[in-house]
Amino acid sequence: MLDTWGLPQLVDVAAQVVTELVANAVEHTDAATVGASITRVGKESARIVVTDTSRTRPTPGTPSPDDEHGRGLLLVEALAHAWGSELVRGGKRIWAELRVPAAC
């Protein structure tokens, strides 16, 4: 979809963000279902949304250097222009906005 919208620069970042958000929903909640979508929100930006049926909101961890897990949301925070979560009817929505980096 990103290629179709003329945003090929976001493909790899979007794949990583979706992977991290879906993995977080699967591993850290008791959600019965998890869904994901992507929409274009501007000429050079897209928004990824992951929904699940859990009302537990995600919080970034503080892993030690030796920890093998706990960096997913920190990675999302580093890759996304902005991200957040909100409770919705039936669960929650976690979103991340991606923007094409400015040319140097």
Backbone as numpy.savetxt, mean C-alpha at the origin, in Angstrom:
# Nx Ny Nz CAx CAy CAz Cx Cy Cz
-2.02 -1.95 -16.00 -2.84 -0.77 -16.00 -1.96 0.50 -16.00
-0.92 0.50 -15.19 -0.05 1.67 -15.13 0.59 1.97 -16.47
0.98 0.92 -17.20 1.54 1.12 -18.54 0.50 1.77 -19.45
-0.73 1.31 -19.38 -1.81 1.85 -20.20 -2.03 3.33 -19.90
-1.88 3.71 -18.65 -2.06 5.11 -18.25 -0.83 5.96 -18.53
0.22 5.37 -19.07 1.44 6.13 -19.34 2.28 6.36 -18.10
2.16 5.44 -17.13 2.91 5.55 -15.87 3.80 4.32 -15.63
4.60 3.93 -16.63 5.42 2.73 -16.45 6.45 2.87 -15.33
6.81 4.11 -14.97 7.78 4.34 -13.91 7.26 3.84 -12.55
5.96 3.66 -12.43 5.36 3.27 -11.15 5.11 1.77 -11.02
5.35 1.01 -12.07 5.01 -0.42 -12.07 5.72 -1.17 -10.94
7.02 -1.06 -10.85 7.76 -1.81 -9.83 7.42 -1.36 -8.42
7.29 -0.06 -8.23 6.94 0.47 -6.91 5.54 0.01 -6.52
4.60 0.08 -7.46 3.24 -0.36 -7.18 3.19 -1.84 -6.82
3.94 -2.65 -7.52 3.97 -4.09 -7.21 4.48 -4.33 -5.79
5.50 -3.60 -5.40 6.05 -3.75 -4.05 5.05 -3.29 -2.99
4.40 -2.16 -3.24 3.44 -1.62 -2.27 2.24 -2.56 -2.12
1.70 -3.05 -3.23 0.58 -4.00 -3.16 1.00 -5.24 -2.39
2.16 -5.77 -2.69 2.65 -6.96 -2.00 2.73 -6.73 -0.50
3.29 -5.61 -0.09 3.44 -5.33 1.34 2.10 -5.13 2.03
1.19 -4.38 1.41 -0.10 -4.11 2.04 -0.97 -5.36 2.13
-0.98 -6.16 1.08 -1.77 -7.40 1.11 -1.16 -8.39 2.10
0.16 -8.52 2.10 0.81 -9.42 3.06 0.52 -9.00 4.49
0.53 -7.69 4.74 0.23 -7.19 6.07 -1.19 -7.56 6.48
-2.14 -7.39 5.57 -3.53 -7.74 5.86 -3.69 -9.23 6.13
-3.01 -10.05 5.37 -3.13 -11.50 5.53 -2.45 -11.98 6.81
-1.26 -11.46 7.08 -0.47 -11.94 8.21 -0.88 -11.36 9.57
-1.38 -10.15 9.59 -1.57 -9.48 10.88 -3.02 -9.20 11.26
-3.96 -9.73 10.51 -5.36 -9.54 10.86 -6.10 -10.87 10.76
-7.32 -10.83 11.23 -8.19 -12.00 11.11 -9.20 -11.80 9.99
-8.83 -11.00 8.99 -9.72 -10.63 7.90 -10.22 -11.86 7.14
-11.53 -11.86 6.88 -12.13 -12.94 6.11 -11.86 -12.76 4.62
-11.76 -11.50 4.18 -11.46 -11.21 2.78 -10.50 -10.03 2.68
-9.75 -10.03 1.60 -8.82 -8.94 1.30 -8.98 -8.61 -0.19
-9.03 -7.32 -0.50 -9.14 -6.91 -1.89 -8.15 -5.81 -2.19
-7.85 -5.61 -3.46 -6.92 -4.57 -3.86 -7.40 -3.92 -5.15
-7.14 -2.62 -5.26 -7.48 -1.90 -6.49 -6.47 -0.80 -6.71
-6.44 -0.31 -7.94 -5.58 0.81 -8.27 -6.37 1.75 -9.16
-6.26 3.04 -8.88 -6.94 4.05 -9.68 -5.95 5.15 -10.02
-6.20 5.78 -11.12 -5.39 6.93 -11.50 -6.00 8.15 -10.83
-5.19 8.93 -10.14 -5.71 10.08 -9.42 -5.13 11.40 -9.93
-4.30 11.33 -10.91 -3.71 12.53 -11.49 -2.92 12.16 -12.73
-2.42 13.16 -13.39 -1.65 12.93 -14.61 -0.45 12.03 -14.35
0.19 12.19 -13.19 1.38 11.42 -12.87 1.28 10.71 -11.52
0.07 10.30 -11.15 -0.08 9.62 -9.86 -1.18 8.57 -9.91
-1.05 7.62 -9.01 -2.02 6.54 -8.88 -2.20 6.22 -7.40
-3.35 5.66 -7.09 -3.65 5.32 -5.70 -3.96 3.83 -5.61
-3.26 3.17 -4.72 -3.49 1.76 -4.43 -4.34 1.70 -3.18
-5.36 0.86 -3.21 -6.22 0.67 -2.04 -6.32 -0.82 -1.76
-6.06 -1.18 -0.51 -6.24 -2.56 -0.06 -7.31 -2.51 1.02
-8.33 -3.33 0.87 -9.40 -3.39 1.85 -9.42 -4.77 2.49
-9.85 -4.80 3.74 -10.05 -6.09 4.40 -11.16 -5.94 5.43
-11.59 -7.05 5.97 -12.72 -7.06 6.89 -12.32 -6.90 8.35
-11.08 -6.65 8.62 -10.61 -6.42 9.98 -10.75 -4.94 10.32
-10.98 -4.65 11.58 -11.05 -3.25 12.02 -9.74 -2.84 12.72
-8.74 -3.70 12.66 -7.44 -3.41 13.25 -6.64 -2.58 12.26
-6.30 -1.35 12.66 -5.55 -0.47 11.77 -4.06 -0.80 11.83
-3.38 -0.68 10.70 -1.95 -0.99 10.65 -1.11 0.09 11.32
-0.03 -0.33 11.93 0.93 0.62 12.49 2.33 0.14 12.11
3.18 1.07 11.68 4.55 0.69 11.33 5.28 0.14 12.56
6.09 -0.87 12.34 6.87 -1.47 13.42 8.16 -0.73 13.67
8.85 -1.18 14.68 10.19 -0.66 14.97 11.12 -1.86 15.12
11.40 -2.52 14.00 12.22 -3.73 14.06 13.68 -3.42 14.39
14.30 -4.36 15.07 15.73 -4.23 15.32 16.48 -4.66 14.06
17.74 -4.34 13.94 18.50 -4.73 12.75 18.51 -6.24 12.50
18.34 -7.04 13.54 18.37 -8.48 13.39 17.01 -9.10 13.05
15.93 -8.33 13.18 14.59 -8.86 12.88 14.45 -9.15 11.40
13.80 -10.28 11.09 13.59 -10.66 9.70 12.27 -10.13 9.16
11.39 -9.63 10.02 10.07 -9.13 9.62 9.83 -7.78 10.27
8.72 -7.15 9.89 8.32 -5.92 10.55 8.66 -4.64 9.82
9.08 -4.75 8.55 9.47 -3.56 7.81 8.52 -3.18 6.69
7.45 -3.95 6.52 6.53 -3.74 5.40 5.95 -2.35 5.32
5.37 -1.86 6.41 4.78 -0.53 6.38 5.84 0.56 6.32
7.02 0.29 6.86 8.11 1.25 6.74 8.54 1.38 5.28
8.51 0.26 4.57 8.83 0.27 3.15 7.75 1.02 2.37
6.49 0.77 2.68 5.40 1.50 2.03 5.56 3.00 2.27
5.86 3.36 3.49 6.06 4.77 3.84 7.20 5.39 3.03
8.25 4.64 2.79 9.39 5.14 2.03 9.09 5.24 0.53
8.28 4.34 0.01 8.01 4.30 -1.43 6.86 5.21 -1.86
5.89 5.41 -1.00 4.69 6.16 -1.37 4.86 7.65 -1.08
4.17 8.45 -1.86 4.13 9.89 -1.60 3.38 10.13 -0.29
2.32 9.35 -0.08 1.53 9.42 1.15 0.82 8.08 1.31
0.47 7.75 2.54 -0.30 6.54 2.79 -1.09 6.72 4.08
-2.08 5.88 4.26 -2.88 5.96 5.47 -3.91 4.86 5.51
-4.73 4.91 6.54 -5.80 3.92 6.67 -7.03 4.60 7.24
-8.16 4.02 6.96 -9.41 4.54 7.49 -10.38 3.39 7.68
-11.14 3.48 8.75 -12.16 2.48 9.00 -13.34 2.76 8.09
-13.89 1.71 7.53 -15.06 1.81 6.65 -16.06 0.74 7.08
-17.25 0.86 6.58 -18.26 -0.14 6.91 -17.75 -1.52 6.51
-17.72 -2.42 7.44 -17.28 -3.78 7.15 -15.79 -4.02 7.27
-15.00 -3.04 7.72 -13.56 -3.27 7.86 -12.76 -1.99 7.76
-11.71 -2.06 6.95 -10.85 -0.88 6.78 -10.30 -0.82 5.37
-9.78 0.37 5.06 -9.16 0.63 3.77 -7.77 1.20 4.06
-6.75 0.61 3.44 -5.39 1.13 3.53 -5.04 1.63 2.13
-4.52 2.83 2.05 -4.24 3.40 0.75 -2.80 3.92 0.69
-2.31 3.98 -0.51 -0.97 4.54 -0.75 -1.02 5.28 -2.08
-0.59 6.51 -2.06 -0.53 7.30 -3.29 0.89 7.29 -3.82
1.00 6.95 -5.09 2.30 6.91 -5.76 2.36 8.01 -6.79
3.50 8.67 -6.89 3.70 9.72 -7.88 4.97 9.45 -8.66
4.94 9.83 -9.92 6.13 9.73 -10.75 7.15 10.71 -10.17
8.38 10.24 -9.94 9.41 11.15 -9.40 9.67 12.31 -10.34
9.95 13.47 -9.75 10.27 14.65 -10.56 11.57 14.41 -11.31
11.65 14.92 -12.52 12.87 14.79 -13.31 13.99 15.63 -12.69
15.18 15.10 -12.72 16.33 15.81 -12.16 16.93 16.75 -13.15
